[in-house]
Amino acid sequence: MKESSEQKSQQMPLEASSELIVVGVGASAGGLEALQAMVTHLPVDTNMSFIIAQHLSPSYESMMVDLLEKDSTLPVSSAKDGITLKPNSIYVCPPNYNIELGDNNTIKLISYPDVRLKPRPSVDMLFESIALGKGEHAIGIVLSGTGSDGARGIRAIKAENGLGIVQDPSNAKYDGMPNSAINTGNVDLIVPAVQIGEELINYLMFPGVRRSNQDEAIPQDVYNQIIRLLKVHCKVDFSLYKDSTIIRRIERRMTTLKIATSEKYLDHLNDHPEEVTFLFNDMLIGVTSFYRDIRAFDLLREELTSYIRKKKDKTLRIWSVGCSTGEEPYTLAMMVSDILGKNLKDYKIQIFATDIDKRAIDYARNGIYPEVAIKNLPRNMQSSYLSVNGDQFEVSKAIKSLVIFSVHDINNDPPFLRLDLITCRNLMIYFTVELQRQLLPTFHYALNDNALLMLGQSESIGVFQEHYRPLTKTGKLYESIYVGKKLPPDRRTKRLQTADNYVEVDITATPVASSGKKQVDTFAQIIVKKLQQLLLPNAILLNDNFDIIYTEGKNPLLVRPEGLPTNSIYKNIHPQLSIDLRSAIHGIECGKPVMDTGFQRLVLDGEEAWVKLILISAVDKSISSKLTVMFCQIEKTTDLPVSQYQEGSSEESSKYVVQEQQRILAKTKEQLQDVIEELEASNEEMQSMNEELQSSNEELQSSNEELETTNEELQSTNEELQTAYSELRAAYDDKELQQKELLQLRNELQQTNGLLEEAERIGQTGSWLWDVVNRKMTWSRGSYRIFGLDEKFFHPSFEAFIGLAHPDERSRLEDHLTDMLRNKEKQPFIFKALNDKKEIIVISLEAMISFNDLKQAVKVMGSMTDITEKVVYETKTSIHKDKVNYILNSSLNATYLFNLESERVEYINPAFSDLLGYRLKDLAAYTGDAFFALFHPDDQVKARETFAHLKHGGVGDVQAVSCRFKILNSDDYLPLHTNQTVSDIDEVTGQVKQLLITFFRSEAV
């Protein structure tokens, strides 16, 4: 007998984690049955707390708690705002609320006064809050339901190394939500609802086995082989990613597959290549949203606005590195569109969005996101740049056109160039220091001077302070600094293998201040120009971050510090000059054109010397950055008056020493005075800020009272809004129905118009409408086609219509139209006209007139038909018939025409009547068998066979036959000799239609 999950959980020694594990459960249609099956088999002592988000109607009083409590192995209660989760308990979200996990394992219930397009509670919002709060102690379970709610949340849980479980779609009543979660590729387990409890036990058991011995990590050789498999199969090198991140992903896959050791998992990878893809997909999971970190984007907006205003050209190139599912680049596109406003069309904007995950890029290109993704996006952007697509939101085509998505490996592929902004947020936290030191110089190489770099809150520029200047104290926004000619950095890494592990040695050569001939000439010209003024031999050129970018002359004051290389002037100048140099640079920053440090006595190369640094602000049109030239004046002690007097009397020597000390003291006082002034200015600013804060505090207190007053008003209006929402929703549904009906009618109308136009073309007809009151005439395309006129050049009117008639017919046509308005017309009216080739055509005109209450004609609607061919045919036919009749009537031989289709005589000549006595009306009653009964009984078969034979002949075919035909009002038969000729063939069927039979009396048959 199979043991239940409860019995197994009680018998197995589960090593429950001391950290509370929070399990989010999402369900919709058909979810009650799945929930009942799941809670019946949940383990009872696992240190897990379950939060259920079941889509419910806001107006429906839910009985979910009572229904689940009957079958559950754990206590079930309705969730309340602010309560702390207890282990081994189940909490159900009440109707008309969204539920999230708050701080310190508390429940947070949210009710929104605005219209929500997605069902409540949102499973995505619950899962994302659990992922953010619990990390690897988060579990997401998606059960039966329609739609895609929960798919994004599962991705968030997986990104934090949590566990994703989905009910088997074949076992679910509705498979929409399970399939949507599975299609993300971020699901660990797909099982029936009754087996979820058993899988939770396995989840606790397998990590417990590994964590029971903390000394046993994944062996280095096994780890390296796994990384090598990923590189071979997926073409991505994870060797420069942090080991801890990769190991957590490997352990999660081992837990899913119930594999206890890394060696067995490596064997599984070798035996099952598809598992390499699953592991690779787990590595790439990232979570993002629109306007993620609102404060950071507000700072970016401010700096980007300033940057665009200063930019001389009308191009803007942005690179979003590691864009994941595309929310960040779309946010940047919206921000740029907002900043430029009406001037957007004047700019060439390219936003490159790249990621290593092809599935994420494909998702991003669609630009369709759930409601939870846009919760931080400002309302004005939501209304301007998003449209409703079912229960989700779609980015507008204008924003999509600004973003170019591409699969790109930042570790191997070359960067985009000439960029104005790079955003690389929360990506480098997964990289080793070696890889970070490759990427930051690469970004600097790709950026324009003074362009912007945006990093995540947990990332920094590290040792590359000379490449970037921070623009904010707390934000991670930097400005690219000019450091001379840019060369592409070497991004190679060398691997050294030892007995036990691999050691990575960075051999990156980062060019700091390399200069080409052209820029060397520019720098030399600047220095020569200043040397002509001050005649100083040594000079150093500094950028606006006060890093050394060029030196002139052999300068003994420069030193190379220990540790990592840097070009900061403070690190490379003689230590005794550092304090005075800072004071002089402060003056330059305050706008003074020239500053100096005054002389100081130093020991250089074992000899005493007096040194003074002179700083001059320099601006060159060819360089966009602000530069500073620093001259170093070095004087030997023997060249100064003080040293000479020191060789004389002690009294005079002491006097000059005192003077020197007084000079140094005065200089120190001056420096202290500068510091005091800065402190006083800062103190005044602080006092002013304090007053502003106090004033703001009072305003906030008064505003708080106002808010409390308006809160009640908002609560009262909330019910009105809900009522209005219901009405608006009903109106919206009606509008959608009307739009569908209008679309259907439009399609039917287009189809009808197409059929009408085709009918007019085939029938050579056209329609026309004459507005008598406004003297306006409208034609259909068929009317233009009849006369061979171009719609673009011919404009129909009463006068123009008369002018199309043949000159002999114009007065008659005008009289007819005039009589028609007086209701005296005769229908149809046939007249001759001229087409565009001046050929005569015959038109048949018909019309219907609409009269007002005064019996006055107001509108005439009619049709015109080109009957030229018909008239010509009828004329020719009439002439032909007249000729035939004349010939037949004049013939001495008896003649009659026999129609093979109707099997009746259609014509006889006088000789027929004279010979046999019949008239045409006498033969009208003889059709079919009755006609052939007029032949002699012995000749009837022969007559029928002759007629049948000629029925398949051609015009002019003749067959002579002798037969006997009954004389009218007599029992006698007259012997005849007949010639039967095919005279007419049906044009449609090709069958013989008519026979011409001539005969004369024969002596014998």
SULZIWO-V784549 format. One record per helix or strand of 2 or more residues. SS is the DSSP state (A for helix, B for strand). FROM is the first residue (numbers start at 1). TO is the last residue. Records with the same first field share a line. If there is no record, write none. Layout:
# SULZIWO-V784549
SS=FROM-TO + FROM-TO
This chain:
# SULZIWO-V784549
A=5-11 + 31-39 + 64-69 + 103-105 + 123-137 + 151-159 + 169-171 + 176-183 + 193-211 + 220-234 + 243-257 + 262-271 + 273-283 + 294-310 + 327-346 + 358-366 + 371-374 + 379-385 + 397-400 + 428-430 + 433-446 + 517-534 + 569-572 + 575-589 + 637-639 + 641-646 + 650-763 + 781-787 + 798-804 + 810-821 + 868-890 + 910-916 + 922-925 + 929-932 + 940-950
B=21-27 + 48-54 + 75-78 + 89-92 + 98-101 + 106-110 + 138-142 + 163-167 + 189-191 + 315-321 + 348-355 + 368-369 + 386-389 + 392-395 + 403-407 + 419-424 + 447-455 + 468-470 + 477-480 + 493-497 + 502-506 + 538-542 + 547-552 + 594-596 + 600-604 + 607-618 + 627-636 + 765-771 + 776-779 + 829-834 + 840-851 + 857-866 + 894-899 + 904-908 + 958-966 + 973-985 + 992-1001
